[in-house]
Amino acid sequence: MAKKPAPATPTPAPATGAGPAPTVTPDTVLREPAERRYADQLEALRQNDADTPPANWKLSPRAVLAYIVGTPKPLKATISGKAVEVPITRKFFGDDGVVERSIVTLASERALLLVGEPGTGKSWLSEHLAAAICGTSLLTIQGTAGTTEEQIKYSWNIAQLIAHGYSPQNMVPSPAVIAMRAGALFRFEELSRVVPDVQDALVSMLSDKAVAVPELPDNAMVFAKPGFNIIATANTRDQGVNELSAALKRRFNYVHIPIVGDQKTEVKIVQQRSAELLERYNLPAKLSPPVIELLATVFREIRNGKSSDGVSIKKPSTTLSTAEAIGVALDAALHARFFGAGEVGPADIARNMIGAVVKEDQEDKNALKEYATVVAKKRGAKEKAWKEFHDALVEQL
């Protein structure tokens, strides 16, 4: 298929207005943004995209979905002047319908709010949606109790303001305003963490698709270009911290991201993400499938408060998400690399479990102790891997 011309969407400038962004490569940063890490996949999808993308979208909705859930076969494309086959890997594991609803929402005039337990992949999905749709995931604000309305809208270059007064050149646009001007997506992380006044600043942005700038009478409004929208995330654990107003809720389409529903899928997630992290840290340590399966089993059983054999066990107060399991896998690999034989074993998993389960409440140790006694010890009588896990866990507790 002939290569299609790239959409004419301008590349958003850095939020500081300080000029071109520095070059981002695997050698200069710890973690590349999705649009850089998966640039070949995005380009291959663009070259093979048979549908017409919405205004200012890099890919059509169907191609965005393919980028996030993967394709069964590699795509033929021309990358850096060479004809190659590019595998399109799955980025988000779970219900594909969740991704479809998210994409449809962003193609409409309603904003998208991804809601779920901590560690369910809300930010991960948000980043990949932005990377595929508008080519950048960097127009982002991390919501906190200290986030101000200026950070949502705009501020001023004080030195230039004193010298020359208010002018468009002296305005420092927020990532949201940059997204409006470019027809891109603005990502708002942890929406429910910010105070109501800051949340209210989003209402006019979402309803009018504009931001008022009263200091500039001749340029009093910033209007959003087609393609502009907002992806926000919120943790269910933060409900009640700062309740969203009815006006703001009405302007969002809620998409709930559930905890991974089955063991097989969770094992795939931990396996893929662990492999990516080991590559990023240049770790020669190995994580075998049986060890990953043991890790996922432990997390799932403790999270559910019941073993696969139907034995009830104490549940900790901590949310044992799949992201926490990935963190334990990485810590175990680092431990095996620096203090072990290089290959991650059940004992390495056990040694790094406490930090994931026991956080604020020391009583959560009891959940691990009960699991070690009631579940792991019994299995250890028959399986060597579970015995290694049990012995190391008991030693840590």
C-alpha positions as CSV (number, residue, x, y, z in Angstrom):
1,M,0.0,0.0,0.0
2,A,1.3,3.5,-0.9
3,K,2.6,5.6,2.0
4,K,0.0,8.2,3.0
5,P,1.1,11.7,3.7
6,A,1.4,12.6,7.4
7,P,-1.4,14.8,8.9
8,A,-0.5,18.4,9.1
9,T,-1.0,18.6,12.9
10,P,1.7,20.9,14.3
11,T,4.0,19.4,16.9
12,P,3.2,20.9,20.3
13,A,5.9,23.1,21.8
14,P,7.2,22.5,25.3
15,A,5.0,24.0,28.1
16,T,7.7,26.4,29.1
17,G,7.8,28.1,25.7
18,A,11.6,27.7,25.8
19,G,12.0,26.3,22.3
20,P,12.4,22.8,20.9
21,A,12.4,19.9,23.3
22,P,15.7,18.1,23.9
23,T,16.3,14.9,21.9
24,V,14.9,11.9,23.8
25,T,16.7,8.6,23.2
26,P,17.1,5.4,25.2
27,D,20.6,6.6,26.1
28,T,19.5,10.0,27.5
29,V,16.4,9.2,29.5
30,L,15.4,6.4,31.9
31,R,12.0,6.0,30.2
32,E,11.1,7.1,26.7
33,P,7.5,8.3,26.1
34,A,5.3,5.9,24.3
35,E,5.5,7.9,21.0
36,R,9.3,7.5,20.9
37,R,9.5,3.9,22.2
38,Y,6.9,2.6,19.8
39,A,7.6,5.0,16.9
40,D,8.1,2.2,14.4
41,Q,4.8,0.6,15.3
42,L,2.9,3.9,15.0
43,E,4.5,4.7,11.6
44,A,3.7,1.2,10.3
45,L,0.1,1.6,11.4
46,R,0.0,5.0,9.7
47,Q,1.3,3.6,6.4
48,N,-1.3,0.8,6.5
49,D,-4.2,2.9,7.7
50,A,-7.0,2.5,5.2
51,D,-9.5,4.7,7.1
52,T,-9.6,8.5,7.3
53,P,-8.6,9.8,10.7
54,P,-10.7,12.4,12.4
55,A,-9.4,16.0,12.3
56,N,-5.9,16.3,13.6
57,W,-5.7,12.6,14.5
58,K,-2.5,10.8,13.4
59,L,-4.4,7.5,13.1
60,S,-7.9,6.4,12.4
61,P,-9.9,5.0,15.4
62,R,-9.5,1.4,14.0
63,A,-5.7,1.9,13.8
64,V,-5.5,3.4,17.3
65,L,-7.3,0.3,18.6
66,A,-4.8,-2.0,16.7
67,Y,-1.9,-0.1,18.2
68,I,-3.2,-0.6,21.8
69,V,-4.4,-4.2,21.5
70,G,-1.9,-5.4,18.9
71,T,-2.3,-7.2,15.6
72,P,-2.1,-11.0,14.8
73,K,0.5,-10.4,12.1
74,P,3.3,-7.9,11.6
75,L,2.7,-5.0,9.2
76,K,4.8,-4.3,6.2
77,A,6.2,-0.7,6.2
78,T,9.1,1.4,5.1
79,I,11.1,2.6,8.2
80,S,14.1,4.8,7.8
81,G,14.1,4.0,4.0
82,K,14.0,0.2,4.5
83,A,11.2,-2.2,3.8
84,V,10.5,-4.1,7.1
85,E,7.9,-6.1,8.9
86,V,6.8,-4.5,12.2
87,P,5.1,-6.5,14.9
88,I,2.3,-4.5,16.6
89,T,2.5,-5.6,20.3
90,R,-0.4,-5.5,22.8
91,K,0.0,-2.5,25.1
92,F,-3.2,-2.9,27.2
93,F,-4.4,-6.3,28.5
94,G,-8.0,-6.6,29.4
95,D,-11.4,-6.0,27.8
96,D,-10.9,-4.6,24.3
97,G,-14.3,-3.0,24.7
98,V,-12.8,-0.7,27.3
99,V,-10.3,0.6,24.7
100,E,-13.0,0.9,22.1
101,R,-15.2,3.0,24.4
102,S,-12.3,5.2,25.3
103,I,-11.4,5.9,21.6
104,V,-15.0,6.6,20.7
105,T,-15.3,9.1,23.6
106,L,-12.2,11.0,22.5
107,A,-13.6,11.2,19.0
108,S,-16.6,13.0,20.4
109,E,-16.9,16.3,22.3
110,R,-17.0,14.6,25.7
111,A,-13.9,14.2,27.7
112,L,-12.7,10.8,29.0
113,L,-12.3,9.9,32.7
114,L,-10.5,6.6,33.3
115,V,-11.5,5.3,36.8
116,G,-10.2,2.3,38.7
117,E,-8.1,0.9,41.5
118,P,-4.5,2.0,41.8
119,G,-2.2,0.1,39.5
120,T,-4.9,-1.0,37.0
121,G,-3.2,0.7,34.0
122,K,-5.2,4.0,33.8
123,S,-2.1,6.2,33.2
124,W,-0.6,3.5,30.9
125,L,-3.7,3.5,28.7
126,S,-4.0,7.3,28.8
127,E,-0.4,7.6,27.6
128,H,-0.8,5.2,24.7
129,L,-4.1,6.7,23.6
130,A,-2.5,10.2,23.4
131,A,0.6,8.8,21.6
132,A,-1.5,7.1,18.9
133,I,-4.1,9.8,18.5
134,C,-2.1,13.1,18.5
135,G,1.6,12.0,18.4
136,T,2.5,13.2,21.9
137,S,1.7,12.0,25.4
138,L,3.7,14.8,27.0
139,L,0.9,17.4,27.4
140,T,0.3,16.3,30.9
141,I,-0.5,17.7,34.4
142,Q,-0.1,15.6,37.5
143,G,-2.9,16.6,39.8
144,T,-2.0,17.2,43.5
145,A,-3.4,19.2,46.4
146,G,-1.0,22.0,45.3
147,T,-2.1,22.2,41.7
148,T,-3.2,25.8,40.9
149,E,-5.6,27.3,38.3
150,E,-2.6,28.9,36.6
151,Q,-1.1,25.5,35.9
152,I,-4.4,24.5,34.2
153,K,-4.7,27.7,32.1
154,Y,-1.7,30.0,31.8
155,S,0.8,32.2,33.6
156,W,3.1,35.0,32.7
157,N,6.8,35.5,32.1
158,I,7.4,37.9,35.0
159,A,10.5,39.6,33.7
160,Q,9.0,40.3,30.3
161,L,5.7,41.4,31.9
162,I,7.5,44.0,34.0
163,A,9.5,45.2,31.0
164,H,6.8,45.2,28.3
165,G,3.4,44.6,30.0
166,Y,0.8,42.0,29.0
167,S,1.2,40.6,25.5
168,P,0.6,37.2,23.8
169,Q,4.4,36.7,23.6
170,N,4.7,37.0,27.4
171,M,2.1,34.4,28.2
172,V,3.3,31.0,29.3
173,P,0.6,28.5,28.2
174,S,-0.2,25.4,30.2
175,P,-0.1,22.0,28.6
176,A,-3.9,22.3,28.3
177,V,-3.7,25.5,26.3
178,I,-0.9,24.1,24.1
179,A,-3.2,21.1,23.4
180,M,-6.1,23.4,22.5
181,R,-4.0,25.4,20.1
182,A,-2.6,22.2,18.4
183,G,-5.9,20.2,18.4
184,A,-4.2,17.6,20.6
185,L,-5.0,15.6,23.7
186,F,-4.4,17.0,27.2
187,R,-3.8,14.4,30.0
188,F,-4.9,15.2,33.5
189,E,-3.6,12.6,36.1
190,E,-5.3,12.2,39.4
191,L,-8.2,14.6,38.8
192,S,-9.8,13.9,42.2
193,R,-6.7,15.0,44.0
194,V,-7.0,18.6,43.1
195,V,-9.2,21.2,44.9
196,P,-12.7,22.1,43.5
197,D,-11.6,25.5,42.3
198,V,-9.0,23.9,40.0
199,Q,-11.5,21.3,38.8
200,D,-14.0,24.1,38.0
201,A,-11.3,25.7,35.7
202,L,-11.9,22.7,33.4
203,V,-15.6,23.3,33.0
204,S,-15.4,26.2,30.5
205,M,-12.5,24.4,28.8
206,L,-14.7,21.4,28.2
207,S,-18.0,23.1,27.5
208,D,-16.9,26.2,25.5
209,K,-13.7,24.6,24.1
210,A,-12.0,27.9,25.0
211,V,-10.1,29.7,27.7
212,A,-10.6,33.4,28.5
213,V,-7.5,35.6,28.8
214,P,-8.9,38.9,30.3
215,E,-5.4,40.5,30.5
216,L,-5.3,40.6,26.7
217,P,-8.4,42.6,25.5
218,D,-7.4,42.2,21.8
219,N,-6.7,38.4,22.2
220,A,-9.1,37.6,25.0
221,M,-9.9,34.0,24.0
222,V,-7.9,30.9,23.2
223,F,-10.1,28.6,21.1
224,A,-9.5,24.9,20.8
225,K,-8.8,23.4,17.3
226,P,-10.6,20.2,16.2
227,G,-9.1,17.2,17.8
228,F,-8.7,18.8,21.2
229,N,-9.9,16.7,24.1
230,I,-9.0,15.7,27.7
231,I,-8.1,12.3,29.2
232,A,-8.3,12.3,33.0
233,T,-7.6,9.6,35.5
234,A,-8.9,9.0,39.0
235,N,-8.3,6.3,41.6
236,T,-11.3,4.8,43.3
237,R,-9.3,4.9,46.5
238,D,-9.3,8.7,46.3
239,Q,-13.1,9.0,46.1
240,G,-14.2,11.6,48.7
241,V,-10.8,13.4,48.7
242,N,-12.2,16.2,46.4
243,E,-15.6,15.3,45.0
244,L,-16.1,16.3,41.4
245,S,-18.9,18.8,40.8
246,A,-22.0,17.7,39.0
247,A,-21.1,20.1,36.1
248,L,-17.7,18.6,35.7
249,K,-19.0,15.0,35.9
250,R,-21.5,15.7,33.2
251,R,-18.7,16.6,30.8
252,F,-16.9,13.4,31.2
253,N,-17.7,9.9,30.0
254,Y,-16.6,7.5,32.7
255,V,-14.8,4.3,31.7
256,H,-14.0,2.0,34.5
257,I,-10.7,0.0,34.3
258,P,-11.2,-3.2,36.3
259,I,-8.6,-5.3,38.0
260,V,-7.3,-8.0,35.7
261,G,-9.9,-10.7,35.9
262,D,-8.1,-13.9,35.2
263,Q,-4.8,-15.6,36.1
264,K,-3.7,-16.2,32.5
265,T,-4.0,-12.5,31.5
266,E,-2.2,-11.3,34.6
267,V,0.7,-13.7,33.9
268,K,1.0,-12.3,30.4
269,I,1.0,-8.7,31.7
270,V,3.7,-9.4,34.3
271,Q,5.7,-11.3,31.8
272,Q,5.7,-8.6,29.1
273,R,6.2,-5.6,31.4
274,S,8.9,-7.4,33.3
275,A,10.8,-8.2,30.1
276,E,10.5,-4.5,29.1
277,L,11.8,-3.3,32.4
278,L,14.7,-5.8,32.4
279,E,15.7,-4.5,29.0
280,R,15.5,-0.9,30.2
281,Y,17.7,-1.6,33.1
282,N,20.0,-3.8,31.0
283,L,19.6,-6.7,33.4
284,P,20.9,-10.1,32.4
285,A,18.7,-11.7,35.1
286,K,16.1,-14.2,33.9
287,L,12.5,-14.5,35.0
288,S,11.2,-18.0,34.0
289,P,7.5,-18.5,33.3
290,P,7.0,-20.8,36.4
291,V,8.4,-18.0,38.7
292,I,6.1,-15.4,37.1
293,E,3.2,-17.8,37.4
294,L,4.0,-18.3,41.1
295,L,4.2,-14.5,41.6
296,A,0.9,-13.9,39.9
297,T,-0.7,-16.7,41.9
298,V,0.4,-15.3,45.2
299,F,-0.8,-11.8,44.4
300,R,-4.2,-13.0,43.1
301,E,-4.9,-15.3,46.1
302,I,-3.9,-12.7,48.7
303,R,-5.9,-10.0,46.9
304,N,-9.0,-12.2,46.7
305,G,-8.6,-13.5,50.3
306,K,-9.0,-17.1,49.0
307,S,-6.6,-19.7,47.6
308,S,-7.3,-21.6,44.4
309,D,-8.2,-24.5,46.6
310,G,-11.0,-22.5,48.3
311,V,-9.1,-21.8,51.5
312,S,-10.1,-18.4,53.0
313,I,-7.2,-16.2,54.1
314,K,-6.8,-12.8,55.5
315,K,-6.8,-9.9,53.0
316,P,-4.4,-7.0,53.5
317,S,-5.5,-3.3,53.4
318,T,-3.1,-2.7,50.4
319,T,-4.4,-2.9,46.9
320,L,-2.3,-5.7,45.4
321,S,-2.5,-4.6,41.8
322,T,-0.8,-6.1,38.8
323,A,1.5,-3.1,38.8
324,E,2.7,-4.1,42.3
325,A,3.4,-7.6,41.0
326,I,5.5,-6.1,38.2
327,G,7.4,-4.1,40.8
328,V,8.1,-7.2,42.8
329,A,9.4,-9.0,39.7
330,L,11.8,-6.1,38.9
331,D,13.0,-6.0,42.5
332,A,13.5,-9.7,42.5
333,A,15.5,-9.5,39.3
334,L,17.7,-6.7,40.7
335,H,18.3,-8.8,43.9
336,A,19.2,-11.9,41.8
337,R,21.5,-9.8,39.7
338,F,23.5,-8.1,42.5
339,F,23.2,-10.5,45.4
340,G,22.3,-13.9,43.8
341,A,23.1,-16.2,41.0
342,G,21.4,-14.1,38.3
343,E,18.3,-16.2,37.8
344,V,15.3,-15.2,39.7
345,G,13.9,-18.0,41.9
346,P,10.9,-18.3,44.2
347,A,13.0,-17.2,47.2
348,D,13.8,-13.9,45.4
349,I,10.1,-13.3,45.0
350,A,9.4,-14.0,48.6
351,R,12.2,-11.6,49.8
352,N,10.6,-8.7,47.9
353,M,7.0,-9.4,48.8
354,I,6.8,-7.5,52.1
355,G,7.4,-4.1,50.7
356,A,4.5,-4.6,48.3
357,V,2.0,-5.9,50.9
358,V,3.0,-4.1,54.1
359,K,2.9,-0.3,53.6
360,E,1.1,1.8,56.1
361,D,-0.5,-0.9,58.3
362,Q,2.0,-3.2,60.0
363,E,-0.9,-5.5,60.7
364,D,-0.8,-6.5,57.0
365,K,2.1,-8.7,58.0
366,N,-0.4,-11.1,59.5
367,A,-1.9,-11.6,56.0
368,L,1.5,-12.7,54.7
369,K,2.1,-14.9,57.8
370,E,-1.3,-16.6,57.3
371,Y,-0.6,-17.1,53.6
372,A,2.8,-18.7,54.3
373,T,1.3,-21.0,57.0
374,V,-2.0,-22.0,55.4
375,V,-1.2,-22.0,51.7
376,A,2.5,-21.9,50.9
377,K,3.6,-24.4,53.5
378,K,1.0,-27.0,52.4
379,R,2.1,-26.6,48.7
380,G,5.7,-26.7,49.7
381,A,5.3,-30.3,51.0
382,K,4.8,-31.4,47.4
383,E,6.5,-28.7,45.2
384,K,10.1,-27.5,45.6
385,A,9.4,-24.0,44.2
386,W,6.7,-23.4,46.8
387,K,9.0,-24.7,49.6
388,E,11.7,-22.2,48.6
389,F,9.1,-19.4,48.5
390,H,7.7,-20.5,51.9
391,D,11.1,-20.8,53.6
392,A,12.3,-17.4,52.3
393,L,9.0,-15.6,53.2
394,V,9.0,-17.0,56.8
395,E,12.6,-15.9,57.2
396,Q,11.7,-12.3,56.2
397,L,8.7,-12.2,58.5
